[in-house]
Amino acid sequence: MLTGRLTNEKHQTKNIETMTNSQEIHYSIAEADDLEEICDKKISVGDVFRSLWQHPAQLIVRWNWKAALLGALLRASFYFSVYKAGKENWFVILSAVLVEFSFRFFTSGISGAIVQSFRRATPAWLATLFVTVSLPIFSHTIEYFAHYTQETYFSSVLPASENNSRQIAFAVSVLFSVISAMFNLFLMRHGVLLVGAGVETKSLWSDLKRIPFLIYEFVTFLPDIILRFVREGKILAAIGIFSAFGLTIGALLGGFRGKWSWAWTTALGAWAILLVFTLLFAIVLRIIGQRIKS
């Protein structure tokens, strides 16, 4: 009986050691084929880059169909609205929408997989900076050449715009991209729009039901940080965040268009929007605070 007990304990110890070794191998950043296989709640930005470099196929395996569908529909609607407002004919409008939806469905899926890879990356500010700068450059480079090729070489099949609608739609798309990249990262940090993340992956309908509340949190995120820094006397930090927001959007749009005027006007517009939202958020917080005291 004693011998049997010792044998069972030996087997249990061996199983535990085997399981531990297996988990260490499975959850190691160097060995895991996919970042979603790692159980750590926080992963350094450097480790994320290392994993993507060593296992780039994970971006295909984890191609984010949710981001692809929503991104393609949203961007195609931009082109539809701008071309319609520009009084283009229906054939031109539908051609632009078809081109935008087709390439955006692919690039948004890849971009979504990249964003998901950085959802647990630390420091968060560095991950956010990389996502908001690199992804718009990647997607809009493809966007520019896709529409340019369509209008230059295939206009006999897919007619080109006649009222400068392509340039306007492209500008709107770039302006939206910085905010969109930040918002996607924000959503995925909250477990929304995930693909291939095991039990964390929810249905698209479940994700859509959570998005309205997260929009509120996202819209108030920067104003909340700015106001908190002001209350703490960190004026330079507040100014830095405020400045970086407008400069990033202005630099991206101006850089893509190659026009200084587009850069500074876009930056001024971004600053105006952020200032208005910050002031409104401050007023709302003050009203809520007074009501709580009374």
C-alpha positions as CSV (number, residue, x, y, z in Angstrom):
1,M,0.0,0.0,0.0
2,L,2.8,2.3,0.9
3,T,4.6,1.4,-2.3
4,G,1.5,2.2,-4.3
5,R,1.2,5.6,-2.6
6,L,4.8,6.5,-3.3
7,T,4.4,5.4,-6.9
8,N,1.3,7.6,-7.3
9,E,3.1,10.6,-5.7
10,K,6.1,10.0,-8.0
11,H,3.8,10.0,-11.1
12,Q,2.0,13.2,-9.9
13,T,5.3,14.9,-9.3
14,K,6.4,13.9,-12.8
15,N,3.2,15.1,-14.3
16,I,3.4,18.5,-12.6
17,E,7.0,18.9,-13.7
18,T,6.0,17.9,-17.3
19,M,3.1,20.3,-17.2
20,T,5.3,23.1,-15.8
21,N,7.9,22.6,-18.5
22,S,5.2,22.5,-21.2
23,Q,3.7,25.7,-19.9
24,E,7.1,27.4,-19.8
25,I,7.8,26.4,-23.4
26,H,4.2,27.3,-24.5
27,Y,4.2,30.7,-22.8
28,S,7.8,31.8,-23.6
29,I,8.0,34.8,-25.9
30,A,10.9,33.2,-27.7
31,E,9.0,29.9,-28.4
32,A,5.4,30.9,-28.8
33,D,4.3,31.1,-32.5
34,D,1.6,33.7,-31.6
35,L,1.5,36.5,-29.1
36,E,-2.0,35.3,-28.0
37,E,-0.4,32.1,-26.7
38,I,1.4,34.1,-24.0
39,C,-0.4,34.3,-20.7
40,D,1.4,37.5,-19.4
41,K,-0.9,40.5,-19.0
42,K,1.9,42.8,-20.0
43,I,4.4,42.3,-22.8
44,S,7.2,44.7,-23.6
45,V,7.1,46.6,-26.9
46,G,10.5,45.0,-27.7
47,D,9.1,41.5,-27.2
48,V,6.1,42.2,-29.4
49,F,8.5,43.3,-32.2
50,R,10.6,40.3,-31.6
51,S,7.7,37.9,-31.8
52,L,6.3,39.6,-35.0
53,W,9.8,39.4,-36.6
54,Q,10.3,35.8,-35.8
55,H,6.7,34.6,-36.4
56,P,5.2,37.0,-39.0
57,A,2.7,34.3,-40.1
58,Q,0.7,35.0,-36.9
59,L,-0.6,38.2,-38.6
60,I,-2.2,36.0,-41.3
61,V,-3.5,33.4,-39.0
62,R,-4.9,36.1,-36.7
63,W,-6.1,38.2,-39.7
64,N,-8.8,40.4,-38.0
65,W,-12.0,39.9,-40.0
66,K,-13.9,42.2,-37.6
67,A,-11.6,45.1,-38.2
68,A,-11.5,44.3,-41.9
69,L,-15.3,44.4,-42.2
70,L,-15.9,47.5,-40.1
71,G,-12.9,49.3,-41.5
72,A,-13.8,48.6,-45.1
73,L,-17.4,49.6,-44.7
74,L,-16.5,52.8,-42.8
75,R,-13.8,53.9,-45.3
76,A,-16.0,53.1,-48.3
77,S,-18.7,55.3,-46.8
78,F,-16.3,58.2,-46.6
79,Y,-15.6,57.9,-50.3
80,F,-19.3,57.6,-51.1
81,S,-20.2,60.7,-49.1
82,V,-17.4,62.8,-50.4
83,Y,-17.9,61.8,-54.0
84,K,-21.7,62.3,-53.7
85,A,-21.1,65.7,-52.2
86,G,-18.7,66.5,-55.0
87,K,-21.5,65.8,-57.5
88,E,-19.7,63.0,-59.2
89,N,-21.8,60.7,-61.4
90,W,-22.9,57.3,-60.0
91,F,-20.5,55.3,-62.0
92,V,-17.5,57.3,-60.7
93,I,-18.9,57.0,-57.1
94,L,-19.4,53.3,-57.2
95,S,-15.9,52.8,-58.8
96,A,-14.2,54.7,-56.0
97,V,-16.3,52.8,-53.4
98,L,-15.4,49.4,-54.9
99,V,-11.7,50.2,-55.0
100,E,-11.7,51.5,-51.5
101,F,-13.6,48.6,-50.1
102,S,-11.6,46.0,-51.9
103,F,-8.1,46.9,-50.8
104,R,-9.2,48.3,-47.4
105,F,-10.8,44.9,-46.5
106,F,-7.4,43.3,-46.8
107,T,-5.3,46.0,-45.2
108,S,-7.7,46.6,-42.3
109,G,-7.5,42.9,-41.4
110,I,-3.7,43.0,-41.3
111,S,-3.8,46.3,-39.4
112,G,-6.2,44.9,-36.9
113,A,-3.9,41.9,-36.4
114,I,-1.0,44.3,-35.8
115,V,-3.0,46.5,-33.4
116,Q,-4.1,43.4,-31.5
117,S,-0.5,42.3,-31.1
118,F,0.2,45.6,-29.2
119,R,-2.9,45.5,-27.0
120,R,-0.8,44.3,-23.9
121,A,2.4,46.1,-24.9
122,T,4.2,48.3,-22.4
123,P,4.9,51.1,-22.1
124,A,1.5,51.9,-23.4
125,W,2.5,55.3,-24.7
126,L,5.2,53.8,-26.9
127,A,2.8,51.2,-28.3
128,T,0.2,53.8,-29.0
129,L,2.8,56.1,-30.7
130,F,3.9,53.2,-32.9
131,V,0.4,52.2,-33.9
132,T,-0.9,55.8,-34.6
133,V,2.1,56.6,-36.8
134,S,3.0,53.4,-38.6
135,L,-0.4,52.0,-39.5
136,P,-1.7,55.2,-41.2
137,I,1.5,55.4,-43.2
138,F,1.1,51.7,-44.2
139,S,-2.6,51.9,-45.1
140,H,-2.6,55.3,-46.8
141,T,0.4,54.5,-48.9
142,I,-1.6,51.6,-50.3
143,E,-4.7,53.8,-50.5
144,Y,-2.9,56.5,-52.5
145,F,-1.5,54.1,-55.0
146,A,-4.7,52.1,-55.3
147,H,-6.8,55.1,-56.3
148,Y,-4.0,56.7,-58.3
149,T,-3.6,53.5,-60.3
150,Q,-7.4,53.2,-60.8
151,E,-7.7,56.8,-62.1
152,T,-4.5,56.8,-64.2
153,Y,-4.4,53.4,-65.8
154,F,-7.9,51.9,-65.5
155,S,-10.1,55.0,-66.0
156,S,-11.6,53.4,-69.1
157,V,-13.1,50.7,-66.9
158,L,-13.4,52.5,-63.5
159,P,-13.8,56.2,-64.3
160,A,-11.9,58.8,-62.5
161,S,-13.3,61.7,-60.4
162,E,-13.9,64.9,-62.3
163,N,-14.3,67.3,-59.4
164,N,-11.2,66.7,-57.2
165,S,-13.2,64.3,-55.0
166,R,-10.3,61.8,-54.7
167,Q,-8.0,64.4,-53.0
168,I,-10.7,65.5,-50.6
169,A,-11.7,61.9,-49.7
170,F,-8.1,61.0,-49.2
171,A,-7.6,64.0,-46.8
172,V,-10.7,63.0,-44.8
173,S,-9.4,59.4,-44.6
174,V,-6.0,60.4,-43.4
175,L,-7.4,62.7,-40.7
176,F,-9.6,59.8,-39.5
177,S,-6.8,57.3,-39.5
178,V,-4.8,58.6,-36.6
179,I,-7.9,58.7,-34.4
180,S,-9.0,55.3,-35.7
181,A,-5.7,53.6,-34.9
182,M,-5.8,54.9,-31.4
183,F,-9.4,53.9,-31.0
184,N,-8.8,50.4,-32.3
185,L,-5.9,49.9,-29.8
186,F,-8.2,51.3,-27.0
187,L,-10.9,48.8,-27.9
188,M,-8.6,45.8,-28.1
189,R,-7.1,46.8,-24.7
190,H,-10.6,46.4,-23.4
191,G,-11.1,43.0,-25.1
192,V,-13.2,44.2,-28.0
193,L,-12.7,43.3,-31.7
194,L,-10.3,40.5,-30.8
195,V,-9.7,37.5,-33.1
196,G,-7.9,34.3,-32.2
197,A,-7.6,35.3,-28.5
198,G,-9.1,32.2,-27.0
199,V,-11.8,32.8,-24.4
200,E,-11.3,36.6,-24.7
201,T,-12.6,36.5,-28.2
202,K,-16.3,37.4,-28.3
203,S,-18.9,37.5,-31.1
204,L,-19.1,40.6,-33.3
205,W,-22.5,41.4,-31.9
206,S,-21.2,41.3,-28.4
207,D,-18.4,43.6,-29.4
208,L,-20.7,46.0,-31.1
209,K,-22.9,46.3,-28.0
210,R,-19.9,47.4,-25.9
211,I,-18.6,50.0,-28.4
212,P,-20.9,52.9,-27.6
213,F,-19.8,53.0,-24.0
214,L,-16.2,52.7,-25.0
215,I,-16.6,55.5,-27.5
216,Y,-17.5,57.8,-24.5
217,E,-14.5,56.6,-22.6
218,F,-12.2,57.1,-25.6
219,V,-13.5,60.6,-26.4
220,T,-12.9,61.7,-22.8
221,F,-9.6,59.9,-22.5
222,L,-7.3,62.8,-23.7
223,P,-9.3,65.6,-22.1
224,D,-9.3,63.6,-18.8
225,I,-5.5,63.2,-18.9
226,I,-5.0,66.9,-19.8
227,L,-7.3,68.1,-17.0
228,R,-5.7,65.7,-14.5
229,F,-2.2,67.1,-15.3
230,V,-3.5,70.7,-15.0
231,R,-5.0,69.9,-11.6
232,E,-1.7,68.3,-10.5
233,G,0.3,71.3,-11.7
234,K,2.0,69.4,-14.5
235,I,1.3,72.1,-17.1
236,L,4.1,71.2,-19.4
237,A,2.9,67.6,-19.6
238,A,-0.6,68.8,-20.4
239,I,0.7,71.1,-23.1
240,G,2.9,68.3,-24.5
241,I,-0.1,65.9,-24.9
242,F,-2.2,68.7,-26.4
243,S,0.5,69.7,-28.8
244,A,1.5,66.2,-29.8
245,F,-2.1,65.4,-30.8
246,G,-2.4,68.2,-33.4
247,L,1.2,67.9,-34.6
248,T,0.8,64.1,-35.3
249,I,-2.3,64.5,-37.3
250,G,-1.0,67.6,-39.2
251,A,2.3,65.9,-40.0
252,L,0.7,62.8,-41.3
253,L,-1.8,64.7,-43.6
254,G,0.8,67.3,-44.7
255,G,3.4,64.6,-45.3
256,F,1.0,62.5,-47.5
257,R,-0.1,65.5,-49.5
258,G,3.3,67.2,-49.6
259,K,1.7,70.5,-48.7
260,W,2.6,72.7,-45.7
261,S,-0.8,74.4,-45.8
262,W,-2.5,71.1,-45.3
263,A,-0.3,70.3,-42.3
264,W,-0.9,73.4,-40.3
265,T,-4.6,73.8,-41.1
266,T,-5.2,70.2,-40.1
267,A,-3.2,70.7,-36.9
268,L,-5.2,73.8,-36.1
269,G,-8.4,71.9,-36.7
270,A,-7.3,69.0,-34.5
271,W,-6.3,71.4,-31.7
272,A,-9.6,73.2,-31.9
273,I,-11.6,69.9,-31.7
274,L,-9.5,68.7,-28.7
275,L,-9.8,72.1,-27.0
276,V,-13.6,72.2,-27.3
277,F,-13.9,68.6,-26.0
278,T,-11.6,69.4,-23.1
279,L,-13.6,72.5,-22.1
280,L,-16.9,70.7,-22.4
281,F,-15.6,67.8,-20.4
282,A,-14.3,70.2,-17.7
283,I,-17.7,71.9,-17.5
284,V,-19.5,68.5,-17.2
285,L,-17.2,67.4,-14.5
286,R,-17.7,70.6,-12.6
287,I,-21.5,70.3,-12.9
288,I,-21.4,66.7,-11.7
289,G,-19.1,67.7,-8.8
290,Q,-21.5,70.4,-7.7
291,R,-24.5,68.1,-7.8
292,I,-22.6,65.5,-5.7
293,K,-21.8,68.1,-3.0
294,S,-25.4,69.4,-2.9
